[in-house]
Amino acid sequence: MGIFSTKTCDLPSDALLLKYRAQNYTDCFAVQVAGDHDLAAFVAAFYSTWLFKAERFVLAHIAKAPATDAQAVALGRAESDQFSVWRTETRSQAQLLMCPRDETTRSWFMVDAKDRASTTLYFGSALIMRNRPRDAEKLTLKIVIALHRFYSRALLACAAAKLKRTLNP
C-alpha cells in the first residue's frame, strides 16, 4: 500500500468532522483495505506506524507528551480518551474525532465496512481558522496545507499497510 493508494474525497454525510467544514480548512482521505477492520484496529494501527512513531518522538521531547503503542490500543478501544497531546472530542462506534491541547486542529478517523471482505478507512483533519489569514500569510498557509495533505495521505497509507499485514503476516 503506497501513498497513491489513498484518495482525496468528500467528507461522508455523517462525518463527525463536518461541523468544522464551514469557515475552516477540512480535508478527507480514504483507502480501501481487504478484510473487516473496526475503528479500534484502525486507530491502533495509525498511531503505531513507523511514520507516526517519528511524530510521537518529536511530541515526547518538544511537547513533553509521550505516548506508547499500548496507549494507542487503549484509545482505539475507548478505554482511554487521551493520546499524547490529543483528547477525544467525540466518538461513535465507527468514528473518532480528536482535539489537541491547543485546539487549533482536529483529527478524524472513520471506518466503513460495507461487507466483511473490505473496509474503507477515512482520515481527515480540520485546521481551525480563528482569523482570516492576511495576504502575507496566505502563501505560508498554502505550503503548510500542501505538506499536511501529503503527510496525511502517507499516514493513512502506512496504517492501511499495517492492517493489511495483520491479515497476511
matplotlib code that plots the C-alpha trace (Angstrom):
import matplotlib.pyplot as plt

x = [0.0, 1.5, 0.6, -1.0, -3.5, -5.1, -7.7, -8.9, -12.7, -15.6, -16.4, -19.2, -22.6, -22.4, -18.8, -18.1, -15.7, -18.5, -19.2, -15.8, -16.2, -17.7, -15.1, -12.2, -9.9, -11.0, -9.8, -10.7, -8.7, -9.8, -8.3, -9.8, -8.3, -9.1, -10.8, -13.2, -11.4, -13.1, -12.3, -10.2, -7.8, -7.6, -6.7, -4.2, -2.6, -2.5, -0.8, 1.7, 3.0, 6.7, 5.8, 3.7, 6.2, 8.5, 5.9, 5.4, 9.2, 9.0, 5.9, 7.5, 10.5, 9.1, 5.6, 6.5, 3.6, 5.0, 2.7, 3.0, 1.6, -0.4, -2.0, -2.9, -4.7, -6.5, -7.6, -8.9, -10.8, -12.3, -10.5, -8.8, -9.8, -6.2, -3.2, -0.1, -1.3, -4.8, -8.1, -11.2, -13.7, -16.4, -16.7, -19.2, -18.9, -17.2, -15.7, -13.3, -12.7, -9.6, -8.7, -5.1, -4.3, -4.1, -7.4, -6.0, -6.7, -8.9, -8.0, -10.8, -11.0, -13.8, -14.2, -16.9, -17.1, -20.0, -19.2, -16.7, -14.5, -13.2, -13.1, -12.8, -10.6, -11.1, -8.8, -9.4, -8.4, -9.6, -7.4, -9.4, -9.2, -9.7, -9.0, -8.8, -5.2, -3.7, -2.3, 1.2, 0.2, -1.7, 1.4, 2.7, -0.7, -0.8, 2.6, 1.7, -1.6, 0.2, 2.7, -0.1, -2.1, 1.0, 1.8, -1.9, -2.0, 1.3, 0.0, -3.2, -1.3, 1.0, -2.0, -3.6, -0.4, -0.2, -3.8, -3.1, -0.1, -2.4, -4.3, -1.1, 1.7]
y = [0.0, 3.2, 6.8, 6.8, 4.1, 6.8, 9.1, 12.6, 12.5, 14.5, 14.0, 11.4, 12.9, 11.6, 12.5, 14.0, 16.4, 18.1, 20.6, 22.2, 22.5, 25.9, 28.7, 26.2, 24.2, 20.5, 17.5, 13.9, 10.9, 7.3, 4.0, 0.5, -2.4, -6.0, -7.5, -6.4, -3.8, -1.9, 1.6, 0.2, -1.6, 1.4, 3.9, 1.5, 0.8, 4.5, 5.7, 2.9, 3.1, 3.7, 7.1, 8.3, 7.0, 9.7, 12.3, 10.7, 11.0, 14.8, 15.3, 13.4, 15.7, 19.0, 18.9, 16.6, 14.3, 10.8, 8.0, 4.3, 1.6, 0.3, 3.8, 3.8, 0.4, 1.7, 4.8, 2.7, 0.5, 3.6, 2.5, 5.9, 9.3, 10.7, 10.1, 12.3, 15.9, 14.8, 14.1, 12.6, 15.2, 12.9, 9.2, 6.8, 3.1, 3.9, 7.3, 9.2, 12.9, 14.1, 17.6, 18.7, 20.8, 24.0, 23.3, 24.6, 21.4, 18.3, 14.7, 12.4, 8.7, 6.6, 3.0, 1.8, -1.9, -2.4, -6.0, -8.3, -8.5, -4.9, -1.8, 1.8, 3.8, 7.5, 10.1, 13.8, 17.0, 20.4, 23.5, 25.9, 29.3, 31.8, 34.7, 35.1, 34.8, 38.1, 38.3, 37.9, 34.6, 33.0, 31.6, 30.1, 28.6, 27.1, 25.5, 24.1, 22.7, 21.0, 19.4, 18.4, 16.7, 14.7, 13.7, 12.8, 10.5, 8.9, 8.3, 6.7, 4.5, 3.3, 2.5, 0.6, -1.3, -2.3, -3.5, -5.5, -7.1, -8.3, -10.4, -11.6, -11.7]
z = [0.0, -1.1, -0.7, -4.1, -3.0, -0.9, -2.5, -1.7, -1.2, 0.2, 3.9, 4.3, 5.1, 8.7, 9.4, 12.8, 11.2, 9.2, 11.9, 11.2, 7.5, 7.5, 8.0, 8.5, 6.3, 6.2, 4.2, 3.8, 2.5, 2.1, 1.3, 0.8, 2.7, 2.4, 5.5, 8.2, 10.4, 13.2, 14.5, 17.3, 14.9, 12.6, 15.4, 17.0, 13.6, 12.7, 15.9, 15.9, 12.4, 11.9, 10.4, 13.3, 15.8, 14.4, 15.3, 18.7, 19.3, 18.5, 20.7, 23.6, 23.5, 22.5, 23.9, 26.8, 25.7, 25.3, 24.0, 23.6, 21.3, 24.3, 24.7, 21.0, 21.5, 24.6, 22.7, 19.8, 22.2, 24.0, 27.2, 27.2, 25.8, 25.6, 23.4, 23.6, 23.0, 21.9, 23.7, 22.4, 21.4, 20.1, 19.4, 17.8, 17.0, 13.6, 14.2, 16.4, 16.5, 18.3, 19.6, 20.6, 23.7, 21.7, 19.9, 16.6, 14.7, 14.7, 13.6, 12.5, 11.8, 10.4, 9.2, 6.8, 6.4, 3.9, 3.7, 5.6, 2.5, 2.7, 4.8, 3.8, 6.1, 6.3, 7.8, 7.8, 9.6, 10.3, 10.6, 12.9, 11.4, 14.3, 12.0, 8.2, 7.0, 5.9, 2.4, 3.7, 5.4, 2.5, 0.8, 4.0, 4.7, 1.2, 1.7, 5.2, 3.8, 0.9, 3.3, 5.6, 2.8, 1.7, 5.3, 6.0, 2.9, 3.9, 7.5, 6.1, 3.6, 6.5, 8.7, 5.8, 5.1, 8.8, 8.8, 5.6, 7.3, 10.1, 7.6, 5.8, 8.4]

ax = plt.figure().add_subplot(projection="3d")
ax.plot(x, y, z, "-o")
ax.set_aspect("equal")
plt.show()
